[in-house]
Amino acid sequence: MAVNRIMLLGANGQIGQALRAEPLPADWQLGVYGHAECDITNHRATQQTIRNFKPDLVVNAAAMTAVDQCEKEPDKAVAANFEAPANLAAQCSAIDVPLIHLSTDYVFDGDNGNVPYKPDAPMNPLGIYGNTKMMGEESVRHELAWHVILRVSSVFSAFGANILTKTLKMLDEKDELKFVNDQISSPTYAPDIAKTIIVMAEAILRGHSGGFGTFHLCGEPPCSRYDLVQAIMEAYAPHTTRRPSILPAATADFPGFAARPAYSVLDCSSLRAVYGIEQKPWREGLAEAMQKLKG
């Protein structure tokens, strides 16, 4: 049986850990690279690592995703989210290898009349994070024909620090919490992203030439951060005696934070049309993640 060598960058992030936890195709050999094994901002080292591993396909789940931190350290955001993907795509082009690159709903400004964004909608990010991710996307498109850009939204899981694990910590420590109810997006369960990447990669490796381009994946239905935290509290209730107050708030109540889109729901219809992948309810993912964390 021929072996497909899959290179995973960002292996210790949420999506990387979720991918490593999934059952993989029998003919896959997964090369796992966290920051320590391959710092994607070191272009020469990245080139050497790629040449040494000799991948048949590369998955880039590495990025600087802390939105407010990107505002404070824009140079780091540029290096991780723009320059690194540009180099990565160039290296993949040089050896004629396809790339699946993860991106974000924050490339949009949220001013779309409460209509979900299609993959070809004009980008207009509000902050450093979205801007650098947009530039990363454009560099991948420019450098490499054989690319997939997969935009995801509000990723959560049982892995690492994310909206779910941070909220559980706050529920344990605080008697009152405030979350915005005027920013609407669609939470996405990291294992659902991992399963999607596997389906995409398998199709590409089998020669699905129509599978390249930009696609969207998110859970359903759309909700505010306040709605999501309410759902987290409901899922956590059987595991705790604490019942803190969860109050709605406006974005304006949190000055000093990076600007975020007010409505960044993603239209996932092209993913269904091209790959047959359906959106999943994020509450199912929430229940599964809670079972992993507290079951």
N, C-alpha and C positions, 0 to 999 in steps of 0.2 A: 504494500500500500504506500503510495506516494504521500509524503509528509508536507503539510503546509505550515510554514514558519511565520507565526504571527508575533509582531513586536508590539508590546503594550508599554506606552510611556505614560507617566502619572499613575503608576500602579498602586500607590498607597492612598490616593484620593478616594472619594466616595464611589465614583464610577469604576475606577480601577479595581478597588476591592470587590465591588459587586461583580465585575466581570470574572475575576479570579475565583469567586465563589460559585459561579454557574457551571453546570456540566458542559464541557466543551466537546465539539466534534472529535471523533476518534482519530482523525488524521491531522489534528492540530498539534503543533508544538509551540507553546506560548512562552515567549521571552518576556520576563517581568522586569521592568525598569522603573524604580522609584527615583527620587531626586538624587539619592546617594549613588545609584548605579549609573544614572545619566541625567546630568543637569542640562536641560534643553537650551538654557541660555548660553552654554559653552558650545559654540558652533563647531569648533574643530573636534572636540570630544564626542559630540553627537554624531558627526560624520563618521568618526572612527568606530563608534559603537554600532552604527547601522551597517557599516562595511563588515565588521566582525561577525555580526549575527546573521547577515544575509537573509533579510526577511522577504516573504512573498507578499506581505501586506502589513502596513503600520497603522496602529490605532493611537491617536494622540489625545489622551485625557488629561494632559498636564496643562495647568494654567494658574494664573494668580486670580482668584475668584472673590477675594474679600473686597467688596465694593467700596467701602469707606477707606480701607487701607490703600486702595489704588489711588484715591485722591491725595493721600498723604505721601505716597511714594510712586509718583508717576513714571519715573525712570525704570523702576523694577517692573511696573505693569507693562510698559512698552517692550522691555526685554523679553518678558515671559509670554505676553499675549499677541505681540506683533512680530518682533524680530525672530523669535524662536520658531514659530510656525512657518515663517517665510523661508528660513534656512532648512527646516525639516522638509517642506514641500520641494525645495530645490534638490535636496539630497535624494528624495524619492524619485524625482524626475530623472536624475542622473543615472539611476539604476533601473528605471522603468517599473516602479513598484507603486501600487495604489495606496492612498492614505484616507483614513476615516478620521476627521477632525471634529472635535466637540466645540460648539459655540453656544450662544445664549440669546434669550429674548430681549436682553438689555441693549441689543443693537438698534432697537426701535424706541421711539420717543413716547409711545403710549397715547398719541393723539390721532387715533384712527377711527373715531366715532363709535367706539365700542364694537368694532368689527374685528374678528380674529385675523391676525396677520398671516398672509400667504408667504411662502418662501421668497417670492420675487418682489415683495413689497419694498419700497424705498427705505433704506436705513437712515436713521437720524438719531444717534445715541445722545444721551443727556450728560454723561459723565465720562471720566477717564476709563473706567472698566469697560463700558460699552464701546467707547471709541477705539480702545486698543484691540478689543475682540473683533470689531468691524475691520480694522486694518489687517488683523491676522487672517480673517476670512478672505479679504481681497487679495492678499499676498498668496494664499493657497490657490485661489482661482487663477492667478497670473502665472504661477510657477509650475503648476501641475494639472494636466488634463484629467488624469485618472484620480479624481478626488471625490469624496463625499463630505459635505459639511452638515453636521447634524446639530441643529439648535434645540436646546432643552430649556426648561424653566423651573425655578424654585425646587431644586433637587433635594430630596431627603432620603434617609435610610437609617439602618441601625449602625452604620459605619461612621466613625469620626464625628466631627463637630458640624452640625447642620441645624436647620430650623427645628427639627424634631428633638434631637438630643439637647440642644440649648434650651428649648422650651421646657423639657422635663426637669432640667436642672433649676430653672426659674420657678417652676411649680413647686418644687421641693423647698425652695428657699424664701419665696416672697409671698405675702398675703394679698397683694394687689398687683396686677399686671395690666399694662396698656399696649394695645396693638392697633395698627392702622386699619381702617375699614374703607379707605378710599384709594387703595392700590389693588387692582384685580389682576391675577395671573392664574396659571394652572399648575399646581404642584405636580412633580414628576418623581416617581419612585425609582431609585437608582437601579435595582435589579431589572426593572422594565426596560431601562436604557441599555443595560448589559445584554439582555435577550435580543433587543433590536440590533445592536452592533453585531452580534453573532449571526443573525439572519442576513444582515446586509453583507457582512464579510463572506459568508458562504456563497451568496448569490454572485458576488463580484469574482470570487475565486473560480466559480463555475462558468464565468464568462458572460454574466448578465450586463451587457454593455449599456443598457438603458438605465442602469442603477446609479450612475454618477450624477453629481449636482448637489443642490441644497435641499434639505428636508427638515421638517419640524416633528418633534415628539413631545407631548406633554400629557398629563393625566386629565381626567374630567370629573366633575364639571369645574368651570372657573370659580374662584373664590377669593376673598380678601385674606390678608394675613390674620385678621381678627377671626374670621370664620375657620381658618385652618387651626388656629390655637384652640378654639372652642372644641373642634373635633379631636384634637390631641388630648384635651382634658377629659373628654368623654371616653376615649380609648384607655386612658390612664386610670380612670376612676376605680375600676375593680382592683387595682394594684396599690392604692394609696388611700389614706384617710383624710388627706389634705384637700381642701376645697377653696383655693384662693379665688378672689374676685378677678374676673377678666373683663376689662372695660374697652369699649371702642374708642378710637382716637383718630384725629386727622393728621395727615402728613405734616401740616404746619405746626403741630404740637411738638415736633422733633427737629428743631433747628440745628444746623451744624452737620447733619447727615448728608451724604451724597444724594443728588437728585435721582429719583427712580421713576420709571414709566408708570403712569396711572392705570393704564390698561394694556397689558402685554400678552394677551391670550394668543396662542399660536394655532393656526389652521393646519391640521395634520392630514388633510385629505390626500395629498400627493404621496405620502408614505404608504397609505392604504392602497392607492392605485398602483404604485410601482412595486411595492414589496408585500402587499397583503397584510400589513401590520395594523391592527386596530388599536385605538386608544383604550386605556384601561382606567377604571375608577380609582382615583388616588386613595380613597378610603380603604380599598382592599389592600393596597400597599402599606397604608398606615397600620392596619390590623396585623399584617404579617411582621412589620418592623417592631411593633409593640410586643408581639409574642417572642421575637428574638431577644429583645432587650429585657423584658420583665416576666416572660413565661417560665 
